[in-house]
Amino acid sequence: MAAPLTVPTSRLSRFAKLGSLATGVATNMLVDGAKSALTGKGWNNKSLLLQPKNIEKLAMQLSHLRGAAMKLGQLLSMDAGDLLSPELAQLLALLRSDANPMPHKQLVEVLKTQWGDEWLARFSHIELRPFAAASIGQVHLAYKENGDQLAVKIQYPGIAKSVVSDVDNVISLLTLSRLLPKDLNIKPLISEAKAQLLAEADYTREAQYLIRYKSALAENEHFKVPNVYIEHSTQQVLTMEYIKAEPIESITELPDSQKSFVAEQLIDLFFKEMFEFKLIQTDPNFANFHYQLDTQKIVLFDLGATREISPKLSEGYLALFKAGSENNREGVLKAASHIGYFQNDLVDEYKNNVIDLFLMACEPLRAEGEFDFKNSELALNIKNAGLALSAQSQQWHTPPVDALFIHRKLAGLYLIAARLGAKIDIKTLFKHYL
C-alpha cells in the first residue's frame, strides 16, 4: 500500500495540486479524444472529461487538499441532492469518504506545534493511525494513565490559512470541468463554505459548543455528548472522551419502532435547538450522529458547524411552522417576511411559489398521526420545487445565511428519517413548543 501523502500547507503548493490535476485530466482527454477521432466516433469534450478515470483523478487529488474540497462536497451534496449530475454525485461521494491520513512525520510536527516537544508525556499511549476522519481533521485514540480512552481530533495543517483560496480554486475547477449545473445558484454556499470552514478551524470554539450541548442535554436520557478535556485541547487539537457507538446509517437492521424512535429524537432535538437552546448544529451528515445499541442513546460527536440562533429568528420560525401546520398562507407570508425572505420589489408569483415550498416542507406537521417518511416523496418534491424556484434568477433573493443552514438541517433530518424508514408523529412533537 502506498505511503500517505503529505497534506500541502502553503497556498502555492495547494494551488499546484490543482494545476497538476488539470494537466493530468487534460492529458487524458487529449489521448482519449485522439483515439475517439481516429475510430470515427468524433470528439466530445464533456464525455471525454467525465470518464471514470478523470472523475477518480479529481476525487483523489481534491481529497489530498482536505478541508475545502470535503466541506464543499458536504454542502453541495446536501443542498443540491438529486439535482446533481451522476458524475458530480459520484465525485462528491468519494470526497465525503474518509480521506487518506497524514503521514506520521507531518502528524508529529502538528502535535509538537500544538502541545510542545513533550507531547508524548501527556498520555500513556496515543495511536498514530487515526480511527476516523473529519472534514478538516483526523481522529486518534489515546489512553490516560488510568486506562481511560480519549478521542483526539487533530486538524490538518494549513486549513485555516488557505480556506478562501482553496474554496475559490475548487469552485473554479468544478466550473471549468462543467460538473456544476448551470441553473444551480451556489454563491451563498461558496460564501458559507468559507465562513464555516474558518469557524470549524477553531477547535476551542467547538469545545465550548460541546460543553454547552452537554449542559443543555444533561437531563435528556436519549442523548450523550462526550466530555471535553480542555487541558489537552488547543485551536487545532480537540480532545474528548472516547465513546463507542455505531453510525446512524448502520442501524437499518434494527426494528422499525427503534429506527423511528431514533429519527423522532433527532427531529425533536431540532425543535429544542430552534426554540429552547437558540443554538443549532447545522451539519446533518449521517457521520455526525451515532447510536449506542446497549444504552439506546444517540451520540453527538461533531459540533464544529454549530450556529447561534437569534431570538428574532427563533420567533420567526416558530410562527412559520405554526402557520405551516395550519396551512395558513397569510401566516406563512408574514413569518417569512419577518425572517427576511422577501424584498419589497419581489413579484407576487415568486412569493406564492416560496410559500408553496414552505407549506410543502411543513406537510409532516399537518399529518394526523404518524407521517411515513419512507413511502413519501416529500424530499424529492421539495428538491424539484427548489430547483424551479432557483431558475427564476431575476427574482432570486437569498434569505439570511442562518436560514439557509436551518433549511439544510431540516432537509437533512428528513433524509435521515427516510433512510431509516421512520414513521413519526411530528404534529404531536411540535405541539410542545407552541
MARMARKE-372034 format. One record per residue (C-alpha): residue in three letters; x, y, z. Coordinates in steps of 0.02 Angstrom, whole numbers, plus 50000, padded with zeros to 5 digits. Layout:
// residues N
ALAXYZ...
// end
This chain:
// residues 434
MET500005000050000ALA500675017349955ALA501265028550095PRO500085042750146LEU500375058950051THR500875074550147VAL499455087250159PRO500035102850064THR500095117650183SER500575133050082ARG499385141749962LEU500615139149820SER500805120449850ARG498925118349867PHE498625127849705ALA499975117349621LYS498955101849667LEU497505108649567GLY498665113549423SER499375096049410LEU497615089249419ALA497025100049273THR498555094849172GLY498255076449207VAL496425077349159ALA496825087349002THR498135074248951ASN496855060348973MET495615070048865LEU496895072848725VAL497425054648719ASP495655047648726GLY494985061148609ALA496285056848479LYS495835038448492SER493985042548476ALA494275053648325LEU495355040648238THR493995027448258GLY492695039248184LYS491725042248346GLY492055060848347TRP492685072148487ASN491535076848632ASN492375087248768LYS491085083648902SER491015064948876LEU492915064348872LEU493025074449032LEU491765063849128GLN492615047249102PRO492755036849262LYS494655038549268ASN494535057549263ILE493195057849399GLU494295046549504LYS495795057849473LEU494785073049526ALA494225064749687MET495955058049730GLN496825074749707LEU495475085149792SER495475073449943HIS497325077349967LEU496865095549997ARG495655090350137GLY494565104050211ALA493875114450070ALA493555100349949MET492715089350080LYS491665103650151LEU491075108749977GLY490675090649944GLN489585090350100LEU488715106850063LEU488385103449879SER487795085649903MET486625090450044ASP485895106049963ALA485815100149784GLY485455081749813ASP484695073249661LEU484905089049558LEU486725084949528SER487375075149380PRO487805056849418GLU489635060949385LEU489705075249511ALA488695064949636GLN490005051249618LEU491425063549644LEU490615071049799ALA490285053749871LEU492145050049853LEU492585066549935ARG491435063050083SER492265046350116ASP493715045550237ALA495225054950172ASN496955047150173PRO497795050750340MET499275062350364PRO500955053650360HIS501685050850534LYS503065063950513GLN501815077650473LEU500655071950613VAL502065073050740GLU502505090450678VAL500715096150709LEU500695088750885LYS502365096650929THR501725113550869GLN500125112050971TRP500735102851127GLY502605106251131ASP504105094551121GLU503505084351271TRP501855079851186LEU502095061151214ALA502115063551403ARG500285068851404PHE499605051151389SER500185033551422HIS499925029951237ILE499235037951079GLU498865028450918LEU499745036350769ARG498505028650647PRO496815037650650PHE495205027850676ALA494085041050595ALA494175056250480ALA493285072950493SER493095085950356ILE494615095750415GLY495475083650531GLN495755065650585VAL495365056950750HIS496585046550852LEU496365035351004ALA497365039651160TYR497475032051335LYS497665040551504GLU498715032751641ASN497135025951724GLY496615017151562ASP495265029651509GLN495105031051320LEU495125047951233ALA494695053351057VAL495945066250994LYS495415076150840ILE496935083550753GLN496705096750619TYR497565095150450PRO498935108450435GLY498655123750327ILE496745123250335ALA496435139850423LYS497695149450316SER497065143250148VAL495165142350165VAL494715156650046SER495935152049908ASP495525133449924VAL493655136049902ASP493905147849755ASN495115135749672VAL493975120649694ILE492455130049627SER493485136049477LEU493985118149443LEU492215111549455THR491585125749345LEU492925122649212SER492525104149217ARG490675108249185LEU490175097249330LEU489125110649414PRO487335112549347LYS487095129249258ASP485465132949349LEU486145129549524ASN486445145649621ILE487925141149732LYS488535158649776PRO487775158049952LEU488545140849975ILE490265146749920SER490225161150042GLU489615149850181ALA490895136250143LYS492245149150177ALA491445155950335GLN491005138650400LEU492745131650369LEU493545146350459ALA492385143750607GLU492665124950610ALA494545127650603ASP494445134450781TYR494325119050893THR494235129751051ARG492565136050984GLU491955118250954ALA492505113251130GLN491385126851203TYR489905121051100LEU490175103151159ILE490125109351339ARG488545119451307TYR487655104851222LYS488165093051362SER487405105151487ALA485815107951385LEU485545089051365ALA486085084251541GLU484305078951590ASN483915070751422GLU484065051851434HIS484085049351245PHE485695058751203LYS487515057651251VAL488835071151223PRO490665067051259ASN491645075851395VAL492945088351334TYR494715088651404ILE495125107151395GLU496885104551463HIS497295093651311SER496405104651183THR497055118951076GLN496465128550924GLN496975113850812VAL496795099150932LEU495165093951016THR495255080351150MET493645071751203GLU493025056551295TYR493025041451179ILE491265034251158LYS490975018051066ALA489435019150956GLU488795014050784PRO488505026250640ILE486665030450620GLU486645023950441SER487185006650501ILE485655003750612THR484484999750468GLU484294981850529LEU483534987150695PRO481654985050724ASP480594998350637SER479995005350802GLN481775008250862LYS482305016550699SER480785027750704PHE481185032450884VAL482965037550837ALA482345048650694GLU480985055750807GLN482265060750938LEU483345069350807ILE481875079750746ASP481365083550925LEU483155089350956PHE482985100850805PHE481455108950886LYS482405110551051GLU483865118650962MET482735131050873PHE481565135851014GLU482455131751178PHE484345131451158LYS484415145051023LEU485905135050962ILE485915123150815GLN487145110550744THR486885113850560ASP487785099050480PRO486545084450464ASN487765072250382PHE487485054450438ALA489265053250508ASN488865066250641PHE487565055150727HIS487995038650810TYR486965026350912GLN487385015551062LEU486474998951046ASP486684994351231THR486115010951306GLN484975015751159LYS485705033251164ILE486095044651017VAL487875051351025LEU488305068850962PHE490145069950915ASP490425084250793LEU489815101550841GLY491005111850736ALA489585117850622THR488565124850766ARG487745142050749GLU486875153750869ILE485035157250834SER484405174750872PRO482765176850968LYS482025185450814LEU482465170750701SER481815158250828GLU480165167550844GLY480035169050655TYR480225150350628LEU479025146050769ALA477725157050683LEU478185149550513PHE477995131450572LYS476375135750663ALA475635143850507GLY476265129350400SER475465116750518GLU473805125850495ASN474015127750305ASN473885146450333ARG474625155250180GLU474465172750252GLY475315167250412VAL476745159150315LEU476975175150213LYS477025185850370ALA478255174250459ALA479395172650307SER479435191550288HIS479875193050472ILE481335180950446GLY481955191450300TYR481425181550147PHE480565194550041GLN481105211149972ASN479775223849929ASP480105222649741LEU479765204049728VAL478275199349620ASP476785190449697GLU477045175049589TYR478775172249662LYS478135175049839ASN476745162449810ASN478005149549747VAL479055151949904ILE477515150050013ASP477065134049919LEU478805127349956PHE478645131350142LEU476935123250151MET477635107850065ALA479045106850193CYS477765108150334GLU476755093450269PRO477305081950412LEU476675095050536ARG474925093550463ALA474835074650460GLU473625066650583GLY474575053050673GLU476215046250605PHE477005053250447ASP477785039450341PHE479455046350280LYS479965030250193ASN478495030050073SER478385048850049GLU479105058449902LEU479215074050009ALA481115076049997LEU481095074149808ASN479615085949788ILE480495099249893LYS482065097549786ASN481085099149624ALA480135114249688GLY481765122049748LEU482565119649576ALA481075127649489LEU481175142149611SER483055144849587ALA482765145449398GLN481835161849424SER483515170849431GLN482775188049402GLN481795186349564TRP483065176549666HIS483285183449841THR484475174549955PRO483745172750131PRO484775176150287VAL486285164650297ASP485655156550458ALA484025152350370LEU484965142950234PHE485795132050366ILE484175129250460HIS483365122850300ARG484875112050265LYS484745104250438LEU482885100650422ALA483085093550246GLY484495082550309LEU483425076050452TYR482035071950328LEU483315061950227ILE483885052750384ALA482075048850429ALA481775042250253ARG483365031750256LEU482835023950422GLY481075020950358ALA480375031050503LYS478565034450546ILE478425049450663ASP477005059350739ILE477835076250710LYS476245086050742THR476225079950923LEU478105083450940PHE477865101350883LYS476395104950998HIS477595105451145TYR478365121351076LEU476775131351045
// end
